Amino acid sequence: MTITARLDLQRVFEVAAAAPEVFAVLSDVPLSVSHFPKVERLTCVDAEDARGRPGAVYEWRMERVGTEKIKIQTVYACRYESTFDPVTGRGTVTWTPVPGVGNALIGGHWAIDARAAGPGTRLTLVTRGQLDVPLPALMSRVVSPIVTGEFERLVGRYVENLRARFGG
């Protein structure tokens, strides 16, 4: 049996760093992920898709979490694409799930916007997905909120780490 936990969150915050600097970090997937807690390994699987489109595919392998009796490890892959307009100071970093890799499908994006007045950058992080956990369905009421809560805590720590890096 498998339990499917749904993940859906959005974070909006501002940092002191300029938009080009922020984009440089967030669009460099290994550098950005170095700020994300509990990542066991990040692997570049492919630098372009089957049609030759740019955008690297990375496989995420998270550290195992849980209790002594139940350990969950999240594994998934995403295709990353990024764009930045230096004139407007706006950019995006988008990741789309790659089906058939691991036990999760995670997608989302960063929206990067230079502040209109003064230095700094406004960031919007949107992440959506699902995680399949191999446990009996009757544990769903207990496990789904724990998985969702842990995901929200990890993303919260990621945002705090980025704020510390960018000053915010």
C-alpha positions, 0 to 999 in steps of 0.5 A: 500500500502507498500513502500519497502526501500532497505538498503545496506552499508559497513563500514571499519575502524580500532580501537586501541583495540585488536581483542579478546576485540573487538570480545567479545563486538561485539559477545555479542549482547545486549552489541553491540546493546547498542552502536546503537542509537534509539533502543527502545527494544532488546529482545532475542526470542530464544537461538537456532533454530528448529534444535538445532543449536546455535545462538541466535535470537534477535528482534529489536524494534527501536524508532519511527521516522518521522514527526508529520503526518508520524511515522515509527517504524522498527521491525525485528529479526535476528539470530546471530552466531559468531566465533573467532580464537585466533591464527589468531586474526580473527573472524566474527559475522553474523546475518541473517534475520528471516522472518515473524517478523516485517516490515524489513529483515536485515542481515549482518556481522562483519569481525574482523581482528587483524592488522598484524603489531602492536596492533589494529583491522581492522573492516568491517561492512556489512549490507543489507536488506529491510524495508517495510513502510505502505504508498502509493506507490506515496510517494516512491520517497520521503520516500525511500531516507529518510528511507535509509538516516536515516539508514545510519545515525544510522549506522554511529553513531553506528560506532562512538560509537564503535570507542569511546569505542575501541579507534579509 
